[in-house]
Amino acid sequence: MKKMIWLTVFTCLCFSNLLAVTDPKETAKSYLQSFFEGDFEAMVAVQDETMRQLFGKQAIEQSFQAFKVNFGAFEAVLDIKESETQGYFIYLFYTKMQKAYLHITVSVDTQNRVAGFYAKPAASPNALTPPYADIERFTEEEVVFGSKQWPVSGALTLPKDVASYPLVILVGGSGPTDRDSAIGPNKPFRDLAYGLSSAGIGVLRYHKRTYSHGERMVKEGISEKGAVWDEYLEDLSEAIAFANRLENVGPIFVAGHSLGGQAAAFAAVEWEGLSGLILLAAPARRFAQISIDQNRYFFPSTGLPQEQLDAVVAFFQSVLDRELPPETEIQPGLTVSYFYDWDHYPMMDSLSKANLPVLVLQGEEDFQATMDGDFLPFMEAFGNSARFTFQSFPGLNHLFMKSEIGVFHTTEEYQIEGFVAFETVEALVSWIQQTR
C-alpha cells in the first residue's frame, strides 16, 4: 500500500522577505521555495494557528526528509493552477522532482496565512495510452456524484454501440489517490478503464476524498462514523448508487486495489446492487501487521541499528494488541485510531459473508500485498469455494506492471513508466464475461 505522506508548506527567499509578502500567490510560491530550501522557521512563521498545531518545525523537517527519500530533489514547477473556495486561495503546483511528478497544493487564507499543504503523485506529461486500448470503441466523460457536502468527481468510460454493458467500479488504495491511481508516470486505473472499455465493459473511477478534499478533512477531523467511512465507504456507497442509475447498465462489479480491496469486500457484504467482487493485490493481513512486515522487509537495506527495527516492530505489535490510546500519533495527520478503525472491517469475515462471485488477482513480484502474506492465505481460506477464482501473474508488481524477477523491490520501480500488463486486463475481461 502506498505510503501516505502528510506535509505542510513551502516558501521563500528568506525569513524577512516571506513576512513581507502580501499577495497570496506569492506567499504560496515563497512557501514552496522555503520548503525545498529547508527554511522551516520561515514556513512556521506564516502558518495559521491550526497549521502550527498540526505541523510544527519538527514535523515539517521529518516530512522534508521523507519527501527527499521518496521523490528526490526538486527540479521545476511546470504549471500553476489557481482557484478560490470557502474563503481560501488554492494554488496547485505541477512539480517535477528527480524521481517523480507531483501535484503540490498550498492554501492561503484571507489573512495571507498558509492554511494547508498537500502533495500527491501526478502522472508524467508524456503519459501514453496503453497499446491494448482502442479509443474508437468507447467514450469517456467527466462525472460528479455524491452528496452536496462531499461531492465526488471522476470519469466514466462506456463502450460504444452496445445495448447493455457490465460496469466495474474501481476503488483506489491507501493514501490520496486520484481517479487514475496515478503514481509517478503511471496511471494503472486509466489503463484498466481503457482496456476494459475497449472490450465492451464500462468503468467508473473516481478521486478519493483524501485527494479531492484532503485539507478540509484534516481541518474538520474524523466524523462519528470513523476514518474508514470518511475516506472510503461513504463515497463508495455513492458510486454504487450512481452506477445503478445509469441507463443500459447490466451487472455491476466493484474492484478494489490494495487497501481499497478491503473496502470493496465490505461493500459486497453490506450493500445491494452488486454482481461480483474483484480483489487486485488486496491484503489478507491486518493493516498494522502489514506495517510490521514491510519494515522488516526494508530494514536490511537501511543500514540502521537493529534496535531501531525492534522499536518499530514493538510499536506496531502494541497496535495489533490494541494496547495504545487511539489518539497516539504515528506521523503527522495519522493516529493509531486509523488502524483500529480498519479492524471493524475484517477482510476474511467480509469474504466469508459476501454471497457473490469473487476474483482474486495477484502480482507475484508484489512486495506490498504478497504471495505468502495475502494471496496464499486467501487461497487456503476459500480455495475450495466455487464462488472464488484465483490467478497470480509471474513478473508483475503491486501495480500489475512488469517487474524484474527475483530482485529486491522498492517503491522506486513505480517511477518507471509503463502500463498495466495486458494479461491482467485479459483475466478481468474473461471472468466478467463468464460471470455476467
Secondary structure, 3 states (H helix, E strand, C coil): CCCCCCCCCCECCCHHHHHHCCCHHHHHHHHHHHHHHCCHHHHHHCECHHHHHHCCHHHHHHHHHHHHHHHCCEEEEEEEEEEEECCEEEEEEEEEECCCEEEEEEEEECCCCEEEEEEEEECCCCCCCCCCCCHHHEEEEEEEEECCCCEEEEEEEEECCCCCEEEEEEECCCCCCCCCCCECCECHHHHHHHHHHHCCCEEEEECCHHHHCHHHHHHHCCCCCCHHHHHHHHHHHHHHHHHHCCCCEEEEEEEEECCHHHHHHHHHHHCCCCCEEEEECCCCCCHHHHHHHHHHHHHHHCCCCHHHHHHHHHHHHHHHCCCCCCCCEEECCEEHHHHHHHCCCCHHHHHHHCCCCEEEEEECCCCCCCHHHHHHHHHHHHCCCCCEEEEEECCECCCCCECCCCCCCCHHHHHCCCCCCHHHHHHHHHHHHHHC
